Amino acid sequence: MDQAKGLRSYFMNDKRQHILSLQKQVRQLIIQKKEQVEINAALIALEEAWIAFERENNEAALSH
Protein backbone atom coordinates (compact mmCIF):
# COMPACT_ATOMS: atom_id res chain seq x y z
CA MET A 1 0.00 0.00 0.00
CA ASP A 2 2.80 2.43 0.89
CA GLN A 3 4.50 1.58 -2.37
CA ALA A 4 1.32 2.43 -4.30
CA LYS A 5 1.02 5.75 -2.47
CA GLY A 6 4.65 6.53 -3.22
CA LEU A 7 4.20 5.73 -6.89
CA ARG A 8 1.02 7.83 -7.09
CA SER A 9 2.84 10.70 -5.37
CA TYR A 10 5.69 10.42 -7.86
CA PHE A 11 3.32 10.62 -10.83
CA MET A 12 1.33 13.48 -9.29
CA ASN A 13 4.56 15.43 -8.70
CA ASP A 14 5.60 14.72 -12.28
CA LYS A 15 2.26 16.06 -13.51
CA ARG A 16 2.61 19.14 -11.30
CA GLN A 17 6.04 19.75 -12.83
CA HIS A 18 4.53 19.40 -16.30
CA ILE A 19 1.85 21.98 -15.46
CA LEU A 20 4.48 24.38 -14.07
CA SER A 21 6.50 23.90 -17.25
CA LEU A 22 3.46 24.70 -19.39
CA GLN A 23 2.77 27.81 -17.30
CA LYS A 24 6.35 28.96 -17.81
CA GLN A 25 6.02 28.36 -21.55
CA VAL A 26 2.85 30.47 -21.72
CA ARG A 27 4.54 33.29 -19.80
CA GLN A 28 7.52 33.19 -22.15
CA LEU A 29 5.29 33.32 -25.22
CA ILE A 30 3.49 36.35 -23.80
CA ILE A 31 6.75 38.09 -22.86
CA GLN A 32 8.13 37.39 -26.34
CA LYS A 33 4.90 38.77 -27.82
CA LYS A 34 4.36 35.70 -29.96
CA GLU A 35 1.38 35.27 -32.25
CA GLN A 36 -1.96 34.98 -30.45
CA VAL A 37 -2.56 31.59 -32.09
CA GLU A 38 0.64 30.23 -30.53
CA ILE A 39 -0.27 31.66 -27.11
CA ASN A 40 -3.79 30.22 -27.35
CA ALA A 41 -2.44 26.78 -28.25
CA ALA A 42 -0.15 26.87 -25.21
CA LEU A 43 -3.03 28.00 -22.99
CA ILE A 44 -5.20 25.15 -24.27
CA ALA A 45 -2.44 22.63 -23.53
CA LEU A 46 -2.07 24.11 -20.04
CA GLU A 47 -5.82 23.95 -19.41
CA GLU A 48 -6.06 20.35 -20.62
CA ALA A 49 -3.16 19.30 -18.37
CA TRP A 50 -4.69 21.12 -15.40
CA ILE A 51 -8.12 19.53 -15.94
CA ALA A 52 -6.59 16.05 -16.26
CA PHE A 53 -4.57 16.63 -13.08
CA GLU A 54 -7.62 17.82 -11.13
CA ARG A 55 -9.76 14.94 -12.41
CA GLU A 56 -7.16 12.37 -11.42
CA ASN A 57 -6.61 14.05 -8.06
CA ASN A 58 -10.35 14.07 -7.33
CA GLU A 59 -10.77 10.44 -8.37
CA ALA A 60 -7.91 9.43 -6.06
CA ALA A 61 -9.46 11.38 -3.20
CA LEU A 62 -12.82 9.68 -3.74
CA SER A 63 -11.27 6.21 -3.81
CA HIS A 64 -9.79 6.66 -0.33
A tleap script that builds the chain and sets N, CA, C and O, in Angstrom:
source leaprc.protein.ff14SB
mol = sequence {
  NMET ASP GLN ALA LYS GLY LEU ARG SER TYR
  PHE MET ASN ASP LYS ARG GLN HIE ILE LEU
  SER LEU GLN LYS GLN VAL ARG GLN LEU ILE
  ILE GLN LYS LYS GLU GLN VAL GLU ILE ASN
  ALA ALA LEU ILE ALA LEU GLU GLU ALA TRP
  ILE ALA PHE GLU ARG GLU ASN ASN GLU ALA
  ALA LEU SER CHIE
}
set mol.1.N position { 0.827 -1.204 0.000 }
set mol.1.CA position { 0.000 0.000 0.000 }
set mol.1.C position { 0.866 1.260 0.000 }
set mol.1.O position { 0.603 2.203 -0.747 }
set mol.2.N position { 1.909 1.268 0.851 }
set mol.2.CA position { 2.797 2.434 0.893 }
set mol.2.C position { 3.512 2.630 -0.433 }
set mol.2.O position { 3.762 3.758 -0.859 }
set mol.3.N position { 3.841 1.511 -1.083 }
set mol.3.CA position { 4.504 1.579 -2.373 }
set mol.3.C position { 3.572 2.215 -3.413 }
set mol.3.O position { 4.012 3.014 -4.239 }
set mol.4.N position { 2.300 1.860 -3.366 }
set mol.4.CA position { 1.320 2.427 -4.296 }
set mol.4.C position { 1.161 3.926 -4.058 }
set mol.4.O position { 1.070 4.704 -5.008 }
set mol.5.N position { 1.128 4.325 -2.793 }
set mol.5.CA position { 1.023 5.752 -2.466 }
set mol.5.C position { 2.249 6.511 -2.955 }
set mol.5.O position { 2.141 7.615 -3.489 }
set mol.6.N position { 3.417 5.902 -2.764 }
set mol.6.CA position { 4.649 6.533 -3.221 }
set mol.6.C position { 4.681 6.696 -4.728 }
set mol.6.O position { 5.103 7.733 -5.240 }
set mol.7.N position { 4.237 5.678 -5.432 }
set mol.7.CA position { 4.197 5.728 -6.889 }
set mol.7.C position { 3.203 6.780 -7.355 }
set mol.7.O position { 3.497 7.544 -8.275 }
set mol.8.N position { 2.032 6.830 -6.734 }
set mol.8.CA position { 1.025 7.833 -7.085 }
set mol.8.C position { 1.573 9.232 -6.837 }
set mol.8.O position { 1.393 10.135 -7.654 }
set mol.9.N position { 2.242 9.402 -5.702 }
set mol.9.CA position { 2.839 10.697 -5.366 }
set mol.9.C position { 3.873 11.107 -6.403 }
set mol.9.O position { 3.947 12.271 -6.796 }
set mol.10.N position { 4.667 10.144 -6.839 }
set mol.10.CA position { 5.685 10.420 -7.860 }
set mol.10.C position { 5.031 10.928 -9.141 }
set mol.10.O position { 5.460 11.932 -9.709 }
set mol.11.N position { 3.982 10.222 -9.594 }
set mol.11.CA position { 3.323 10.623 -10.831 }
set mol.11.C position { 2.596 11.959 -10.679 }
set mol.11.O position { 2.566 12.758 -11.616 }
set mol.12.N position { 2.014 12.204 -9.512 }
set mol.12.CA position { 1.331 13.483 -9.294 }
set mol.12.C position { 2.356 14.618 -9.296 }
set mol.12.O position { 2.091 15.686 -9.849 }
set mol.13.N position { 3.512 14.402 -8.691 }
set mol.13.CA position { 4.558 15.426 -8.699 }
set mol.13.C position { 5.061 15.666 -10.116 }
set mol.13.O position { 5.338 16.803 -10.496 }
set mol.14.N position { 5.179 14.592 -10.900 }
set mol.14.CA position { 5.596 14.717 -12.283 }
set mol.14.C position { 4.578 15.541 -13.070 }
set mol.14.O position { 4.950 16.374 -13.896 }
set mol.15.N position { 3.306 15.307 -12.811 }
set mol.15.CA position { 2.259 16.056 -13.509 }
set mol.15.C position { 2.247 17.517 -13.060 }
set mol.15.O position { 2.002 18.413 -13.867 }
set mol.16.N position { 2.509 17.757 -11.779 }
set mol.16.CA position { 2.613 19.140 -11.296 }
set mol.16.C position { 3.759 19.855 -12.007 }
set mol.16.O position { 3.620 21.006 -12.422 }
set mol.17.N position { 4.884 19.169 -12.144 }
set mol.17.CA position { 6.038 19.754 -12.826 }
set mol.17.C position { 5.695 20.069 -14.279 }
set mol.17.O position { 6.109 21.097 -14.816 }
set mol.18.N position { 4.937 19.177 -14.909 }
set mol.18.CA position { 4.525 19.399 -16.295 }
set mol.18.C position { 3.648 20.652 -16.397 }
set mol.18.O position { 3.813 21.461 -17.311 }
set mol.19.N position { 2.728 20.802 -15.465 }
set mol.19.CA position { 1.854 21.985 -15.457 }
set mol.19.C position { 2.676 23.249 -15.239 }
set mol.19.O position { 2.453 24.255 -15.912 }
set mol.20.N position { 3.616 23.209 -14.313 }
set mol.20.CA position { 4.477 24.375 -14.074 }
set mol.20.C position { 5.289 24.712 -15.318 }
set mol.20.O position { 5.492 25.884 -15.635 }
set mol.21.N position { 5.748 23.689 -16.016 }
set mol.21.CA position { 6.497 23.897 -17.253 }
set mol.21.C position { 5.622 24.559 -18.315 }
set mol.21.O position { 6.066 25.469 -19.015 }
set mol.22.N position { 4.383 24.101 -18.430 }
set mol.22.CA position { 3.458 24.703 -19.387 }
set mol.22.C position { 3.153 26.153 -19.028 }
set mol.22.O position { 3.052 27.006 -19.910 }
set mol.23.N position { 3.007 26.435 -17.729 }
set mol.23.CA position { 2.771 27.813 -17.296 }
set mol.23.C position { 3.951 28.701 -17.675 }
set mol.23.O position { 3.765 29.822 -18.148 }
set mol.24.N position { 5.143 28.203 -17.469 }
set mol.24.CA position { 6.346 28.964 -17.813 }
set mol.24.C position { 6.397 29.219 -19.319 }
set mol.24.O position { 6.765 30.307 -19.761 }
set mol.25.N position { 6.025 28.209 -20.097 }
set mol.25.CA position { 6.020 28.356 -21.547 }
set mol.25.C position { 5.034 29.446 -21.976 }
set mol.25.O position { 5.351 30.268 -22.836 }
set mol.26.N position { 3.846 29.452 -21.380 }
set mol.26.CA position { 2.847 30.471 -21.719 }
set mol.26.C position { 3.386 31.859 -21.375 }
set mol.26.O position { 3.274 32.790 -22.173 }
set mol.27.N position { 3.967 31.990 -20.189 }
set mol.27.CA position { 4.542 33.288 -19.800 }
set mol.27.C position { 5.595 33.755 -20.792 }
set mol.27.O position { 5.616 34.922 -21.182 }
set mol.28.N position { 6.472 32.835 -21.202 }
set mol.28.CA position { 7.522 33.194 -22.152 }
set mol.28.C position { 6.948 33.623 -23.494 }
set mol.28.O position { 7.442 34.569 -24.108 }
set mol.29.N position { 5.921 32.943 -23.949 }
set mol.29.CA position { 5.289 33.323 -25.216 }
set mol.29.C position { 4.694 34.723 -25.121 }
set mol.29.O position { 4.788 35.511 -26.062 }
set mol.30.N position { 4.083 35.027 -23.983 }
set mol.30.CA position { 3.489 36.354 -23.799 }
set mol.30.C position { 4.583 37.419 -23.738 }
set mol.30.O position { 4.472 38.469 -24.371 }
set mol.31.N position { 5.634 37.144 -22.979 }
set mol.31.CA position { 6.749 38.095 -22.863 }
set mol.31.C position { 7.382 38.345 -24.228 }
set mol.31.O position { 7.741 39.473 -24.567 }
set mol.32.N position { 7.510 37.268 -25.005 }
set mol.32.CA position { 8.128 37.389 -26.336 }
set mol.32.C position { 7.163 37.946 -27.383 }
set mol.32.O position { 7.523 38.124 -28.547 }
set mol.33.N position { 5.934 38.216 -26.949 }
set mol.33.CA position { 4.900 38.772 -27.822 }
set mol.33.C position { 4.708 37.928 -29.080 }
set mol.33.O position { 4.683 38.434 -30.202 }
set mol.34.N position { 4.574 36.623 -28.846 }
set mol.34.CA position { 4.358 35.695 -29.956 }
set mol.34.C position { 2.951 35.877 -30.515 }
set mol.34.O position { 2.130 36.602 -29.953 }
set mol.35.N position { 2.695 35.213 -31.618 }
set mol.35.CA position { 1.381 35.271 -32.247 }
set mol.35.C position { 0.312 34.767 -31.280 }
set mol.35.O position { 0.559 33.849 -30.497 }
set mol.36.N position { -0.867 35.366 -31.337 }
set mol.36.CA position { -1.959 34.983 -30.451 }
set mol.36.C position { -2.329 33.505 -30.616 }
set mol.36.O position { -2.696 32.841 -29.647 }
set mol.37.N position { -2.232 33.005 -31.829 }
set mol.37.CA position { -2.556 31.592 -32.088 }
set mol.37.C position { -1.625 30.688 -31.295 }
set mol.37.O position { -2.064 29.692 -30.720 }
set mol.38.N position { -0.354 31.027 -31.262 }
set mol.38.CA position { 0.636 30.234 -30.526 }
set mol.38.C position { 0.372 30.302 -29.019 }
set mol.38.O position { 0.465 29.292 -28.321 }
set mol.39.N position { 0.047 31.485 -28.532 }
set mol.39.CA position { -0.270 31.658 -27.106 }
set mol.39.C position { -1.531 30.864 -26.756 }
set mol.39.O position { -1.576 30.180 -25.734 }
set mol.40.N position { -2.552 30.960 -27.609 }
set mol.40.CA position { -3.793 30.221 -27.355 }
set mol.40.C position { -3.562 28.723 -27.327 }
set mol.40.O position { -4.135 28.029 -26.488 }
set mol.41.N position { -2.739 28.212 -28.222 }
set mol.41.CA position { -2.437 26.780 -28.248 }
set mol.41.C position { -1.753 26.354 -26.951 }
set mol.41.O position { -2.055 25.292 -26.406 }
set mol.42.N position { -0.840 27.175 -26.464 }
set mol.42.CA position { -0.148 26.872 -25.209 }
set mol.42.C position { -1.121 26.939 -24.030 }
set mol.42.O position { -1.043 26.121 -23.113 }
set mol.43.N position { -2.026 27.902 -24.053 }
set mol.43.CA position { -3.029 28.002 -22.987 }
set mol.43.C position { -3.964 26.804 -22.990 }
set mol.43.O position { -4.348 26.313 -21.928 }
set mol.44.N position { -4.332 26.331 -24.164 }
set mol.44.CA position { -5.202 25.154 -24.265 }
set mol.44.C position { -4.484 23.928 -23.708 }
set mol.44.O position { -5.081 23.142 -22.973 }
set mol.45.N position { -3.215 23.760 -24.050 }
set mol.45.CA position { -2.442 22.625 -23.526 }
set mol.45.C position { -2.344 22.703 -22.008 }
set mol.45.O position { -2.451 21.686 -21.322 }
set mol.46.N position { -2.142 23.904 -21.486 }
set mol.46.CA position { -2.071 24.107 -20.042 }
set mol.46.C position { -3.409 23.755 -19.391 }
set mol.46.O position { -3.446 23.056 -18.378 }
set mol.47.N position { -4.491 24.233 -19.968 }
set mol.47.CA position { -5.818 23.953 -19.407 }
set mol.47.C position { -6.130 22.457 -19.430 }
set mol.47.O position { -6.661 21.918 -18.460 }
set mol.48.N position { -5.805 21.796 -20.523 }
set mol.48.CA position { -6.055 20.354 -20.616 }
set mol.48.C position { -5.257 19.591 -19.566 }
set mol.48.O position { -5.779 18.671 -18.936 }
set mol.49.N position { -3.993 19.968 -19.374 }
set mol.49.CA position { -3.159 19.305 -18.368 }
set mol.49.C position { -3.708 19.552 -16.972 }
set mol.49.O position { -3.732 18.646 -16.138 }
set mol.50.N position { -4.148 20.774 -16.720 }
set mol.50.CA position { -4.688 21.123 -15.400 }
set mol.50.C position { -5.980 20.340 -15.121 }
set mol.50.O position { -6.165 19.818 -14.022 }
set mol.51.N position { -6.860 20.261 -16.107 }
set mol.51.CA position { -8.121 19.529 -15.939 }
set mol.51.C position { -7.843 18.049 -15.689 }
set mol.51.O position { -8.459 17.446 -14.810 }
set mol.52.N position { -6.930 17.461 -16.447 }
set mol.52.CA position { -6.591 16.049 -16.262 }
set mol.52.C position { -6.014 15.817 -14.868 }
set mol.52.O position { -6.329 14.821 -14.218 }
set mol.53.N position { -5.169 16.739 -14.413 }
set mol.53.CA position { -4.572 16.630 -13.083 }
set mol.53.C position { -5.653 16.697 -12.002 }
set mol.53.O position { -5.669 15.877 -11.085 }
set mol.54.N position { -6.537 17.659 -12.112 }
set mol.54.CA position { -7.616 17.818 -11.134 }
set mol.54.C position { -8.544 16.607 -11.126 }
set mol.54.O position { -8.944 16.135 -10.061 }
set mol.55.N position { -8.887 16.105 -12.313 }
set mol.55.CA position { -9.759 14.942 -12.408 }
set mol.55.C position { -9.118 13.736 -11.716 }
set mol.55.O position { -9.763 13.043 -10.929 }
set mol.56.N position { -7.857 13.502 -12.018 }
set mol.56.CA position { -7.157 12.369 -11.418 }
set mol.56.C position { -7.021 12.545 -9.899 }
set mol.56.O position { -7.171 11.587 -9.141 }
set mol.57.N position { -6.744 13.747 -9.477 }
set mol.57.CA position { -6.608 14.047 -8.056 }
set mol.57.C position { -7.933 13.827 -7.326 }
set mol.57.O position { -7.949 13.275 -6.226 }
set mol.58.N position { -9.028 14.250 -7.922 }
set mol.58.CA position { -10.348 14.073 -7.325 }
set mol.58.C position { -10.752 12.602 -7.284 }
set mol.58.O position { -11.329 12.146 -6.296 }
set mol.59.N position { -10.455 11.859 -8.346 }
set mol.59.CA position { -10.771 10.435 -8.369 }
set mol.59.C position { -9.996 9.698 -7.283 }
set mol.59.O position { -10.534 8.808 -6.625 }
set mol.60.N position { -8.738 10.070 -7.100 }
set mol.60.CA position { -7.914 9.430 -6.064 }
set mol.60.C position { -8.455 9.751 -4.678 }
set mol.60.O position { -8.459 8.898 -3.791 }
set mol.61.N position { -8.912 10.988 -4.497 }
set mol.61.CA position { -9.457 11.383 -3.200 }
set mol.61.C position { -10.756 10.623 -2.906 }
set mol.61.O position { -11.009 10.252 -1.760 }
set mol.62.N position { -11.566 10.394 -3.920 }
set mol.62.CA position { -12.824 9.678 -3.735 }
set mol.62.C position { -12.603 8.197 -3.470 }
set mol.62.O position { -13.418 7.558 -2.805 }
set mol.63.N position { -11.512 7.647 -3.981 }
set mol.63.CA position { -11.265 6.215 -3.807 }
set mol.63.C position { -10.725 5.892 -2.421 }
set mol.63.O position { -10.678 4.725 -2.035 }
set mol.64.N position { -10.315 6.910 -1.668 }
set mol.64.CA position { -9.793 6.659 -0.326 }
set mol.64.C position { -10.878 6.669 0.666 }
set mol.64.O position { -10.629 6.474 1.856 }
savepdb mol mol.pdb
quit
